[in-house]
């Protein structure tokens, strides 16, 4: 299902492009969800978070 092996502009290229885009969107959503849950857990456990620069 490699997109690079398809001919640009073909129907199969578009189907493969959409499949790859959906995969990347799901991966992004999974990572964002994990970070959101982690940051929420850290904030709920601690009263104050201090960053030193």
C-alpha distance matrix in Angstrom:
0.0 3.8 6.3 8.9 8.2 8.7 12.4 13.9 15.6 13.8 13.2 9.4 9.4 11.5 9.6 6.5 9.6 11.4 9.0 9.0 12.7 13.5 12.3 14.5 17.3 17.5 17.7 20.4 22.2 22.4 23.8 26.2 27.4 28.1 30.1 31.9 33.0 34.0 36.1 37.7 38.7 40.2 42.1 43.4 44.6 46.4 49.0 48.5 45.9 47.2 45.4 47.4 46.5
3.8 0.0 3.8 5.5 5.8 7.3 11.0 12.3 14.7 13.7 14.0 10.5 9.2 11.8 11.0 7.4 9.1 11.9 10.2 8.9 12.4 14.1 12.8 14.0 17.2 17.9 17.6 19.9 22.3 22.6 23.5 25.9 27.5 28.1 29.6 31.8 33.1 33.8 35.7 37.6 38.7 39.8 41.8 43.4 44.5 46.1 48.6 47.8 45.0 46.0 43.9 45.7 44.6
6.3 3.8 0.0 3.8 5.5 5.5 8.6 9.0 11.5 11.1 11.7 9.0 6.5 8.9 9.2 5.8 6.4 9.9 9.4 7.9 10.8 13.2 12.7 13.4 16.2 17.7 17.7 19.4 21.9 22.8 23.6 25.5 27.4 28.4 29.6 31.5 33.2 34.1 35.6 37.5 38.9 40.0 41.7 43.5 44.9 46.2 48.5 47.6 44.7 45.7 43.5 45.3 44.0
8.9 5.5 3.8 0.0 3.8 5.6 8.0 8.8 12.1 12.2 13.9 11.4 8.7 11.7 12.7 9.5 9.7 13.3 13.1 11.2 13.8 16.6 15.8 15.9 19.0 20.7 20.2 21.6 24.5 25.3 25.6 27.6 29.9 30.6 31.5 33.7 35.5 36.1 37.5 39.6 41.0 41.8 43.6 45.6 46.8 47.9 50.2 49.1 46.1 46.7 44.3 45.8 44.3
8.2 5.8 5.5 3.8 0.0 3.8 6.8 9.1 12.2 11.4 13.1 10.3 8.6 12.3 12.8 10.1 11.4 14.9 14.4 13.3 16.2 18.6 17.9 18.6 21.6 23.0 22.7 24.6 27.2 27.8 28.5 30.6 32.6 33.3 34.5 36.6 38.2 38.9 40.5 42.6 43.8 44.8 46.7 48.5 49.6 51.0 53.4 52.3 49.4 50.2 47.8 49.4 47.9
8.7 7.3 5.5 5.6 3.8 0.0 3.8 6.2 8.8 7.6 9.4 7.0 5.3 9.1 10.1 8.3 9.6 12.9 13.1 12.8 15.2 17.6 17.7 18.6 21.1 22.7 23.0 24.6 27.0 28.0 29.0 30.8 32.6 33.8 35.0 36.8 38.5 39.5 41.0 42.8 44.3 45.5 47.1 48.8 50.3 51.6 53.8 52.9 50.1 51.0 48.8 50.5 49.0
12.4 11.0 8.6 8.0 6.8 3.8 0.0 3.8 6.3 5.7 8.9 8.0 6.2 9.5 11.6 10.7 11.3 14.5 15.6 15.3 17.2 19.8 20.4 21.0 23.2 25.2 25.7 26.9 29.3 30.7 31.5 33.0 35.1 36.4 37.5 39.1 41.0 42.1 43.3 45.1 46.9 48.0 49.4 51.2 52.8 54.0 56.1 55.0 52.2 53.0 50.7 52.3 50.7
13.9 12.3 9.0 8.8 9.1 6.2 3.8 0.0 3.8 5.6 8.7 8.9 6.0 8.1 11.2 10.6 9.9 13.1 15.0 14.5 15.6 18.5 19.6 19.7 21.6 24.0 24.6 25.4 27.7 29.5 30.2 31.3 33.5 35.1 35.9 37.3 39.5 40.7 41.6 43.4 45.4 46.4 47.6 49.5 51.3 52.3 54.2 53.1 50.2 51.0 48.7 50.3 48.6
15.6 14.7 11.5 12.1 12.2 8.8 6.3 3.8 0.0 3.8 6.7 8.4 6.4 7.0 10.4 11.2 10.4 12.8 15.2 15.5 16.0 18.7 20.4 20.7 22.0 24.5 25.7 26.2 28.1 30.2 31.2 32.1 34.1 36.0 36.9 37.9 40.2 41.7 42.5 44.0 46.1 47.4 48.3 50.1 52.1 53.2 54.9 53.9 51.3 52.2 50.0 51.8 50.2
13.8 13.7 11.1 12.2 11.4 7.6 5.7 5.6 3.8 0.0 3.8 5.5 5.1 6.5 8.9 10.0 10.5 12.6 14.4 15.4 16.5 18.6 20.1 21.2 22.5 24.6 25.9 26.9 28.6 30.4 31.8 32.9 34.6 36.5 37.7 38.8 40.7 42.3 43.4 44.8 46.7 48.2 49.3 50.9 52.8 54.2 56.0 55.2 52.6 53.7 51.7 53.7 52.2
13.2 14.0 11.7 13.9 13.1 9.4 8.9 8.7 6.7 3.8 0.0 3.8 5.4 5.2 6.4 8.7 9.8 10.8 12.5 14.4 15.4 16.8 18.6 20.2 21.2 22.9 24.6 25.9 27.1 28.9 30.6 31.6 33.0 35.0 36.5 37.4 39.1 40.9 42.2 43.3 45.2 46.9 48.0 49.3 51.4 52.9 54.8 54.2 51.8 53.2 51.4 53.5 52.3
9.4 10.5 9.0 11.4 10.3 7.0 8.0 8.9 8.4 5.5 3.8 0.0 3.8 5.4 5.0 6.1 8.4 9.9 10.5 12.2 14.1 15.3 16.5 18.3 19.8 21.1 22.6 24.3 25.7 27.1 28.8 30.2 31.5 33.2 34.9 36.0 37.5 39.2 40.7 41.9 43.6 45.2 46.6 47.9 49.7 51.4 53.5 52.9 50.5 51.8 50.0 52.1 51.0
9.4 9.2 6.5 8.7 8.6 5.3 6.2 6.0 6.4 5.1 5.4 3.8 0.0 3.8 5.5 5.1 6.0 8.6 9.8 10.4 12.0 14.2 15.3 16.4 18.1 19.9 21.0 22.3 24.2 25.7 27.0 28.3 30.0 31.7 33.0 34.3 36.1 37.6 38.8 40.3 42.1 43.5 44.8 46.4 48.2 49.6 51.6 50.9 48.2 49.4 47.4 49.4 48.1
11.5 11.8 8.9 11.7 12.3 9.1 9.5 8.1 7.0 6.5 5.2 5.4 3.8 0.0 3.8 5.4 4.9 6.1 8.5 9.8 10.4 12.2 14.2 15.3 16.2 18.3 19.9 20.9 22.3 24.3 25.8 26.7 28.2 30.3 31.6 32.5 34.4 36.1 37.2 38.5 40.4 42.0 43.0 44.5 46.6 48.0 49.8 49.2 46.7 48.0 46.2 48.4 47.2
9.6 11.0 9.2 12.7 12.8 10.1 11.6 11.2 10.4 8.9 6.4 5.0 5.5 3.8 0.0 3.8 5.5 5.2 6.2 8.7 9.9 10.7 12.5 14.4 15.4 16.7 18.6 20.1 21.1 22.7 24.7 25.8 26.9 28.9 30.6 31.5 33.0 34.9 36.3 37.4 39.1 40.9 42.1 43.3 45.3 47.0 49.0 48.6 46.2 47.8 46.1 48.5 47.6
6.5 7.4 5.8 9.5 10.1 8.3 10.7 10.6 11.2 10.0 8.7 6.1 5.1 5.4 3.8 0.0 3.8 5.4 5.0 6.1 8.5 9.9 10.6 12.4 14.2 15.4 16.6 18.4 20.0 21.2 22.8 24.3 25.7 27.3 28.9 30.2 31.7 33.2 34.8 36.1 37.7 39.3 40.7 42.1 43.8 45.5 47.6 47.1 44.6 45.9 44.2 46.4 45.4
9.6 9.1 6.4 9.7 11.4 9.6 11.3 9.9 10.4 10.5 9.8 8.4 6.0 4.9 5.5 3.8 0.0 3.8 5.4 5.2 6.1 8.6 9.9 10.6 12.2 14.3 15.4 16.4 18.3 20.0 21.3 22.4 24.2 26.0 27.2 28.4 30.3 31.7 32.9 34.4 36.2 37.6 38.9 40.5 42.3 43.7 45.7 44.9 42.4 43.6 41.7 43.9 42.7
11.4 11.9 9.9 13.3 14.9 12.9 14.5 13.1 12.8 12.6 10.8 9.9 8.6 6.1 5.2 5.4 3.8 0.0 3.8 5.5 5.0 6.1 8.6 9.9 10.4 12.2 14.2 15.2 16.3 18.3 20.0 20.9 22.2 24.3 25.8 26.6 28.3 30.2 31.4 32.5 34.4 36.1 37.2 38.5 40.6 42.1 44.0 43.5 41.2 42.7 41.1 43.5 42.6
9.0 10.2 9.4 13.1 14.4 13.1 15.6 15.0 15.2 14.4 12.5 10.5 9.8 8.5 6.2 5.0 5.4 3.8 0.0 3.8 5.5 5.2 6.3 8.8 9.9 10.7 12.5 14.4 15.4 16.7 18.7 20.1 21.1 22.8 24.7 25.7 27.1 28.9 30.5 31.6 33.2 35.0 36.3 37.5 39.3 41.1 43.3 42.9 40.6 42.2 40.7 43.2 42.5
9.0 8.9 7.9 11.2 13.3 12.8 15.3 14.5 15.5 15.4 14.4 12.2 10.4 9.8 8.7 6.1 5.2 5.5 3.8 0.0 3.8 5.5 5.1 6.3 8.6 10.0 10.6 12.3 14.3 15.4 16.7 18.4 20.0 21.4 22.9 24.3 25.9 27.2 28.8 30.3 31.8 33.3 34.8 36.3 37.9 39.4 41.6 41.0 38.5 39.8 38.1 40.4 39.5
12.7 12.4 10.8 13.8 16.2 15.2 17.2 15.6 16.0 16.5 15.4 14.1 12.0 10.4 9.9 8.5 6.1 5.0 5.5 3.8 0.0 3.8 5.4 5.2 6.1 8.6 9.9 10.5 12.2 14.2 15.5 16.4 18.2 20.1 21.2 22.3 24.2 25.8 26.9 28.3 30.2 31.7 32.8 34.4 36.3 37.7 39.6 39.0 36.5 37.9 36.2 38.6 37.7
13.5 14.1 13.2 16.6 18.6 17.6 19.8 18.5 18.7 18.6 16.8 15.3 14.2 12.2 10.7 9.9 8.6 6.1 5.2 5.5 3.8 0.0 3.8 5.5 5.0 6.1 8.6 9.8 10.5 12.2 14.3 15.2 16.3 18.4 20.1 20.8 22.3 24.3 25.7 26.7 28.4 30.3 31.4 32.7 34.6 36.3 38.3 38.0 35.8 37.6 36.2 38.9 38.4
12.3 12.8 12.7 15.8 17.9 17.7 20.4 19.6 20.4 20.1 18.6 16.5 15.3 14.2 12.5 10.6 9.9 8.6 6.3 5.1 5.4 3.8 0.0 3.8 5.5 5.2 6.2 8.7 10.0 10.6 12.5 14.3 15.4 16.7 18.6 20.0 21.2 22.7 24.5 25.8 27.2 28.9 30.5 31.7 33.3 35.1 37.4 37.0 34.7 36.4 34.9 37.5 37.0
14.5 14.0 13.4 15.9 18.6 18.6 21.0 19.7 20.7 21.2 20.2 18.3 16.4 15.3 14.4 12.4 10.6 9.9 8.8 6.3 5.2 5.5 3.8 0.0 3.8 5.4 5.0 6.1 8.6 9.8 10.7 12.2 14.1 15.5 16.7 18.2 20.0 21.2 22.5 24.2 25.8 27.1 28.6 30.3 31.9 33.3 35.4 34.8 32.2 33.6 32.0 34.4 33.7
17.3 17.2 16.2 19.0 21.6 21.1 23.2 21.6 22.0 22.5 21.2 19.8 18.1 16.2 15.4 14.2 12.2 10.4 9.9 8.6 6.1 5.0 5.5 3.8 0.0 3.8 5.4 5.1 6.1 8.6 10.0 10.5 12.1 14.3 15.4 16.3 18.2 19.9 21.0 22.3 24.2 25.8 26.8 28.3 30.3 31.8 33.7 33.2 30.9 32.6 31.2 33.9 33.5
17.5 17.9 17.7 20.7 23.0 22.7 25.2 24.0 24.5 24.6 22.9 21.1 19.9 18.3 16.7 15.4 14.3 12.2 10.7 10.0 8.6 6.1 5.2 5.4 3.8 0.0 3.8 5.4 5.1 6.1 8.7 9.8 10.4 12.3 14.3 15.2 16.4 18.3 20.0 20.9 22.5 24.4 25.7 26.8 28.6 30.5 32.7 32.5 30.4 32.4 31.3 34.1 34.1
17.7 17.6 17.7 20.2 22.7 23.0 25.7 24.6 25.7 25.9 24.6 22.6 21.0 19.9 18.6 16.6 15.4 14.2 12.5 10.6 9.9 8.6 6.2 5.0 5.4 3.8 0.0 3.8 5.5 5.1 6.3 8.6 9.9 10.8 12.5 14.3 15.5 16.7 18.5 20.1 21.3 22.8 24.5 25.9 27.4 29.0 31.4 31.0 28.6 30.3 29.0 31.6 31.5
20.4 19.9 19.4 21.6 24.6 24.6 26.9 25.4 26.2 26.9 25.9 24.3 22.3 20.9 20.1 18.4 16.4 15.2 14.4 12.3 10.5 9.8 8.7 6.1 5.1 5.4 3.8 0.0 3.8 5.5 5.2 6.1 8.5 10.0 10.7 12.2 14.3 15.4 16.5 18.2 20.0 21.2 22.5 24.3 26.0 27.3 29.3 28.7 26.2 27.9 26.5 29.1 28.8
22.2 22.3 21.9 24.5 27.2 27.0 29.3 27.7 28.1 28.6 27.1 25.7 24.2 22.3 21.1 20.0 18.3 16.3 15.4 14.3 12.2 10.5 10.0 8.6 6.1 5.1 5.5 3.8 0.0 3.8 5.5 5.1 6.0 8.6 9.9 10.3 12.1 14.1 15.3 16.2 18.2 19.9 21.0 22.3 24.3 25.9 27.9 27.7 25.6 27.7 26.8 29.8 29.9
22.4 22.6 22.8 25.3 27.8 28.0 30.7 29.5 30.2 30.4 28.9 27.1 25.7 24.3 22.7 21.2 20.0 18.3 16.7 15.4 14.2 12.2 10.6 9.8 8.6 6.1 5.1 5.5 3.8 0.0 3.8 5.5 5.2 6.2 8.7 9.9 10.7 12.3 14.3 15.4 16.6 18.5 20.1 21.2 22.7 24.6 27.0 27.0 25.0 27.2 26.4 29.4 29.8
23.8 23.5 23.6 25.6 28.5 29.0 31.5 30.2 31.2 31.8 30.6 28.8 27.0 25.8 24.7 22.8 21.3 20.0 18.7 16.7 15.5 14.3 12.5 10.7 10.0 8.7 6.3 5.2 5.5 3.8 0.0 3.8 5.4 5.2 6.3 8.6 10.0 10.6 12.3 14.2 15.4 16.6 18.4 20.0 21.3 22.8 25.2 24.8 22.4 24.2 23.1 26.0 26.2
26.2 25.9 25.5 27.6 30.6 30.8 33.0 31.3 32.1 32.9 31.6 30.2 28.3 26.7 25.8 24.3 22.4 20.9 20.1 18.4 16.4 15.2 14.3 12.2 10.5 9.8 8.6 6.1 5.1 5.5 3.8 0.0 3.8 5.5 5.2 6.1 8.6 9.9 10.6 12.1 14.2 15.4 16.5 18.2 20.1 21.3 23.3 22.8 20.6 22.6 21.8 24.8 25.1
27.4 27.5 27.4 29.9 32.6 32.6 35.1 33.5 34.1 34.6 33.0 31.5 30.0 28.2 26.9 25.7 24.2 22.2 21.1 20.0 18.2 16.3 15.4 14.1 12.1 10.4 9.9 8.5 6.0 5.2 5.4 3.8 0.0 3.8 5.5 5.1 6.1 8.5 10.0 10.5 12.2 14.3 15.4 16.4 18.4 20.2 22.3 22.5 20.8 23.3 23.0 26.3 27.1
28.1 28.1 28.4 30.6 33.3 33.8 36.4 35.1 36.0 36.5 35.0 33.2 31.7 30.3 28.9 27.3 26.0 24.3 22.8 21.4 20.1 18.4 16.7 15.5 14.3 12.3 10.8 10.0 8.6 6.2 5.2 5.5 3.8 0.0 3.8 5.4 5.2 6.1 8.6 9.9 10.6 12.3 14.3 15.4 16.6 18.5 21.1 21.3 19.3 21.7 21.4 24.6 25.6
30.1 29.6 29.6 31.5 34.5 35.0 37.5 35.9 36.9 37.7 36.5 34.9 33.0 31.6 30.6 28.9 27.2 25.8 24.7 22.9 21.2 20.1 18.6 16.7 15.4 14.3 12.5 10.7 9.9 8.7 6.3 5.2 5.5 3.8 0.0 3.8 5.5 5.1 6.0 8.4 9.8 10.5 12.2 14.1 15.4 16.6 19.0 18.5 16.3 18.5 17.9 21.1 22.0
31.9 31.8 31.5 33.7 36.6 36.8 39.1 37.3 37.9 38.8 37.4 36.0 34.3 32.5 31.5 30.2 28.4 26.6 25.7 24.3 22.3 20.8 20.0 18.2 16.3 15.2 14.3 12.2 10.3 9.9 8.6 6.1 5.1 5.4 3.8 0.0 3.8 5.5 5.3 6.1 8.6 10.0 10.6 12.2 14.3 15.6 17.5 17.5 15.9 18.5 18.5 22.0 23.1
33.0 33.1 33.2 35.5 38.2 38.5 41.0 39.5 40.2 40.7 39.1 37.5 36.1 34.4 33.0 31.7 30.3 28.3 27.1 25.9 24.2 22.3 21.2 20.0 18.2 16.4 15.5 14.3 12.1 10.7 10.0 8.6 6.1 5.2 5.5 3.8 0.0 3.8 5.6 5.1 6.1 8.7 10.0 10.5 12.3 14.5 16.8 17.5 16.3 19.3 19.8 23.4 24.9
34.0 33.8 34.1 36.1 38.9 39.5 42.1 40.7 41.7 42.3 40.9 39.2 37.6 36.1 34.9 33.2 31.7 30.2 28.9 27.2 25.8 24.3 22.7 21.2 19.9 18.3 16.7 15.4 14.1 12.3 10.6 9.9 8.5 6.1 5.1 5.5 3.8 0.0 3.8 5.4 5.1 6.2 8.7 10.0 10.7 12.5 15.3 15.6 13.9 16.7 17.0 20.4 22.1
36.1 35.7 35.6 37.5 40.5 41.0 43.3 41.6 42.5 43.4 42.2 40.7 38.8 37.2 36.3 34.8 32.9 31.4 30.5 28.8 26.9 25.7 24.5 22.5 21.0 20.0 18.5 16.5 15.3 14.3 12.3 10.6 10.0 8.6 6.0 5.3 5.6 3.8 0.0 3.8 5.4 5.1 6.2 8.6 10.0 10.8 12.9 12.7 11.0 13.8 14.3 17.8 19.5
37.7 37.6 37.5 39.6 42.6 42.8 45.1 43.4 44.0 44.8 43.3 41.9 40.3 38.5 37.4 36.1 34.4 32.5 31.6 30.3 28.3 26.7 25.8 24.2 22.3 20.9 20.1 18.2 16.2 15.4 14.2 12.1 10.5 9.9 8.4 6.1 5.1 5.4 3.8 0.0 3.8 5.5 5.2 6.1 8.7 10.1 12.0 12.7 12.1 15.4 16.7 20.4 22.4
38.7 38.7 38.9 41.0 43.8 44.3 46.9 45.4 46.1 46.7 45.2 43.6 42.1 40.4 39.1 37.7 36.2 34.4 33.2 31.8 30.2 28.4 27.2 25.8 24.2 22.5 21.3 20.0 18.2 16.6 15.4 14.2 12.2 10.6 9.8 8.6 6.1 5.1 5.4 3.8 0.0 3.8 5.5 5.2 6.2 8.7 11.5 12.8 12.3 15.8 17.3 20.9 23.2
40.2 39.8 40.0 41.8 44.8 45.5 48.0 46.4 47.4 48.2 46.9 45.2 43.5 42.0 40.9 39.3 37.6 36.1 35.0 33.3 31.7 30.3 28.9 27.1 25.8 24.4 22.8 21.2 19.9 18.5 16.6 15.4 14.3 12.3 10.5 10.0 8.7 6.2 5.1 5.5 3.8 0.0 3.8 5.5 5.3 6.3 9.3 9.9 8.9 12.2 13.7 17.2 19.7
42.1 41.8 41.7 43.6 46.7 47.1 49.4 47.6 48.3 49.3 48.0 46.6 44.8 43.0 42.1 40.7 38.9 37.2 36.3 34.8 32.8 31.4 30.5 28.6 26.8 25.7 24.5 22.5 21.0 20.1 18.4 16.5 15.4 14.3 12.2 10.6 10.0 8.7 6.2 5.2 5.5 3.8 0.0 3.8 5.5 5.3 6.9 7.7 7.6 11.3 13.4 17.1 19.7
43.4 43.4 43.5 45.6 48.5 48.8 51.2 49.5 50.1 50.9 49.3 47.9 46.4 44.5 43.3 42.1 40.5 38.5 37.5 36.3 34.4 32.7 31.7 30.3 28.3 26.8 25.9 24.3 22.3 21.2 20.0 18.2 16.4 15.4 14.1 12.2 10.5 10.0 8.6 6.1 5.2 5.5 3.8 0.0 3.8 5.6 7.3 9.6 10.6 14.4 16.9 20.4 23.2
44.6 44.5 44.9 46.8 49.6 50.3 52.8 51.3 52.1 52.8 51.4 49.7 48.2 46.6 45.3 43.8 42.3 40.6 39.3 37.9 36.3 34.6 33.3 31.9 30.3 28.6 27.4 26.0 24.3 22.7 21.3 20.1 18.4 16.6 15.4 14.3 12.3 10.7 10.0 8.7 6.2 5.3 5.5 3.8 0.0 3.8 6.9 9.2 10.2 13.8 16.3 19.6 22.7
46.4 46.1 46.2 47.9 51.0 51.6 54.0 52.3 53.2 54.2 52.9 51.4 49.6 48.0 47.0 45.5 43.7 42.1 41.1 39.4 37.7 36.3 35.1 33.3 31.8 30.5 29.0 27.3 25.9 24.6 22.8 21.3 20.2 18.5 16.6 15.6 14.5 12.5 10.8 10.1 8.7 6.3 5.3 5.6 3.8 0.0 3.8 5.6 7.0 10.4 13.4 16.6 19.8
49.0 48.6 48.5 50.2 53.4 53.8 56.1 54.2 54.9 56.0 54.8 53.5 51.6 49.8 49.0 47.6 45.7 44.0 43.3 41.6 39.6 38.3 37.4 35.4 33.7 32.7 31.4 29.3 27.9 27.0 25.2 23.3 22.3 21.1 19.0 17.5 16.8 15.3 12.9 12.0 11.5 9.3 6.9 7.3 6.9 3.8 0.0 3.8 7.0 10.1 13.6 16.6 19.9
48.5 47.8 47.6 49.1 52.3 52.9 55.0 53.1 53.9 55.2 54.2 52.9 50.9 49.2 48.6 47.1 44.9 43.5 42.9 41.0 39.0 38.0 37.0 34.8 33.2 32.5 31.0 28.7 27.7 27.0 24.8 22.8 22.5 21.3 18.5 17.5 17.5 15.6 12.7 12.7 12.8 9.9 7.7 9.6 9.2 5.6 3.8 0.0 3.8 6.5 10.0 13.0 16.3
45.9 45.0 44.7 46.1 49.4 50.1 52.2 50.2 51.3 52.6 51.8 50.5 48.2 46.7 46.2 44.6 42.4 41.2 40.6 38.5 36.5 35.8 34.7 32.2 30.9 30.4 28.6 26.2 25.6 25.0 22.4 20.6 20.8 19.3 16.3 15.9 16.3 13.9 11.0 12.1 12.3 8.9 7.6 10.6 10.2 7.0 7.0 3.8 0.0 3.8 6.8 10.1 13.2
47.2 46.0 45.7 46.7 50.2 51.0 53.0 51.0 52.2 53.7 53.2 51.8 49.4 48.0 47.8 45.9 43.6 42.7 42.2 39.8 37.9 37.6 36.4 33.6 32.6 32.4 30.3 27.9 27.7 27.2 24.2 22.6 23.3 21.7 18.5 18.5 19.3 16.7 13.8 15.4 15.8 12.2 11.3 14.4 13.8 10.4 10.1 6.5 3.8 0.0 3.8 6.6 9.8
45.4 43.9 43.5 44.3 47.8 48.8 50.7 48.7 50.0 51.7 51.4 50.0 47.4 46.2 46.1 44.2 41.7 41.1 40.7 38.1 36.2 36.2 34.9 32.0 31.2 31.3 29.0 26.5 26.8 26.4 23.1 21.8 23.0 21.4 17.9 18.5 19.8 17.0 14.3 16.7 17.3 13.7 13.4 16.9 16.3 13.4 13.6 10.0 6.8 3.8 0.0 3.8 6.5
47.4 45.7 45.3 45.8 49.4 50.5 52.3 50.3 51.8 53.7 53.5 52.1 49.4 48.4 48.5 46.4 43.9 43.5 43.2 40.4 38.6 38.9 37.5 34.4 33.9 34.1 31.6 29.1 29.8 29.4 26.0 24.8 26.3 24.6 21.1 22.0 23.4 20.4 17.8 20.4 20.9 17.2 17.1 20.4 19.6 16.6 16.6 13.0 10.1 6.6 3.8 0.0 3.8
46.5 44.6 44.0 44.3 47.9 49.0 50.7 48.6 50.2 52.2 52.3 51.0 48.1 47.2 47.6 45.4 42.7 42.6 42.5 39.5 37.7 38.4 37.0 33.7 33.5 34.1 31.5 28.8 29.9 29.8 26.2 25.1 27.1 25.6 22.0 23.1 24.9 22.1 19.5 22.4 23.2 19.7 19.7 23.2 22.7 19.8 19.9 16.3 13.2 9.8 6.5 3.8 0.0
